[in-house]
């Protein structure tokens, strides 16, 4: 009889602890939800402005799911998603080009970035929103990979371990080929989507 009472008492204590923890987590989620969404929005705005600094505004464009699926059916695009498209416009409302947000599977985690492509089919630049790669290797993408895309013709890029010998080559980060390919293939997917749906 005593064992049954102890078992019931322990079960009630565990239930109360679980209830309090669940309510606390729910409260913390409610308190932090809006600030997290706002930080994500600000990161997106910052990334858009980084690839189109001359733009006065960015308007939402519908992502053509059928075209995106067709583009992403390519062999190199298995870990890539095209998540949004925005039109970059100047102060007069004239279109300057498009910003395509890409999520690509890297070595450690997903890499989220924007690709700016001008109406003249030039990559205006790329901007990393989220990256969690190996420190000292893949995390160098901001310094090594990102600058290589600015001002290049919007074409399919390849990754090389040597110095780039043409506009279509991107020099890999030493020791981080997977990260280099993840970003480069993501840019390629954005370029192909631009050519198929927006140009």
N, C-alpha and C positions, 0 to 999 in steps of 0.2 A: 504493500500500500504506500509505504514511504517512497519507494522508487517511482511510482506513478506520479505522486505529488511533486517530486523533484523534477521529473521529466516535464510535467506541465508548466512548472515555475520557470524552468530554463527555456522552454519554448516561448512562453510569454515575454520573457526578458529579451530573447532574440528577436521576436516580433516587434517589440517597442523600439529596439535599437535600429532595426531595418526601416521601420516607419519614419523615425526621426531622420535617419540618413537620407531616405528617399525624399522627404519634404525639404530637407536642407539643399540637396542637389537640385531639386526643382526650383527652389528660390534663387539659387546662384545662377542657374541657367536663365531664368527670367530677367535677372539683373544684368547679366553680361550679354544677352542675345543682341540687343539693339546696338551697343557699342561695337561688337564684333562685326555686325553687318555694315555699320558706318565705316569702320576701318577697311573692310574689303572694298567698299565703294570708293574710298579715297585712294586706295592702292591702284584701283582700276583707272581712275581719273589721272593720277600721276603717270601711270604707264602710257596712257593715251597721249598725254602732253609730251612725254619724252620722245615718242616716235613721230609726232606732228606738232612741234613747238609753235608753228605759225597758225595753227587752227584756233578759231575763236570758240568753236563748239563741236560736240560730237553727238550725232543723232543715231538712234538705234535703227538698224536695218534687220530685216528678217533673214535668218540663216536658212538657206535653201537646203533642207535636210536630204533631199534626193541627190543633189549635186555633192554635198558633203560626204554622203555615204559612198558615192561613186569614186570620189577622190581618195577617200580613206581605205578603199579596197586594195590599194597598192601594197606591194610586199613590205615596204619599209614603214608602213603607217599603222601597224597593228596596235601600238600603244599610244596612238595619238587621237585627240578629240579636238574638233573645232567648236568652241563654246559660244562665241558671239561675234557679231560684225557691227561696226559703227562707221558712219560716214564722217570724215573730217571736213568741216566747212570753215571758210574764212568769215570775216566780219560782215561781208555782203551776202553771205549764204551760198557762195560758190563752192562746189565740191573740190577738195584738194586731193582726196584719195580715200582710202579705207584703212581701218584698224581691225585686224582679225585677232581674236584672243584664242590661244592654243594651249592645250594641256598635253604634255608629252611625258611618257614614262622614262625616267632617268635611271641612274645606277642605284640611288638610294630611295628615291621617292618621285612623286610627280613634279614636273617643272611646269609652272604656269607663266606664260609671257604673252606680250602683244607683238604683232608684226604690222608695221605701217607700210603701205604700198601706195605710191602716188598714182594719179591718173595716167602718168607717162610710163607706167610699168617699171618703176624704180623702187627698190626697197629703201624707204626713208630711214629705217632703223628698226631695232627690236628692243624691248624693255622687259626685264625679268620682274614678275610680280611675286613669285614664290619659288624658292629653290632650296633643297635640303640634301645636297650631295656631300661627298667626302671632303672634309676641311683640307685645304692646301692643294686639292686636286680639282674635283668637279666644281667646288665652290668658287674657283677662279673663272668661271664662265663669264661673269660680269666684266672682268678685266680683259679676258683673252678672246672669247667668242663674240660677245655682243658688238664690239667696235668693228669687227670684220664685215658685218652686213651693211653698214650704213653707206648709202649712195650707190649700191651695186644694182645692175639690171635685175629685174625680177625674173629669175630663171631657176632651174633645178640646180641646187648646189650639191657638191660632193665634199667629203671630209678627207683630208690628206694629212699624213703624219709629218710631211716635209713642209717647207715654206710654200705658200700658195703661189702657183705660177699663172693663174688666170682669175678673172672675176668670178668664175663659177666654183672656185675652190675655197674651202675654209680650212685653215690650219687647226688641227686638233689640239686640245689642251694636253700637254705631256702627262701621260699616266691616267688620262680620263677620256678615253676614246668613246666610251658609252655615253657619257654626258654630252660630249661634242656632237655625236650622232643624234642624240635625242633632240637637241636644240635645232640642229641643221635639218633633220627630217621634218620637224614641226614647221620650220620656215618653208620648206618645200611644199608641205601640205597647204599652207596658207597661200602660197604663190599659185599653186594649181587651182585652188578654190577661186581665187581672184580672177584668174584667166578664164575659168569656166563659167562663173556666175556674175562677175562684177565689171569686167573690162568692157 
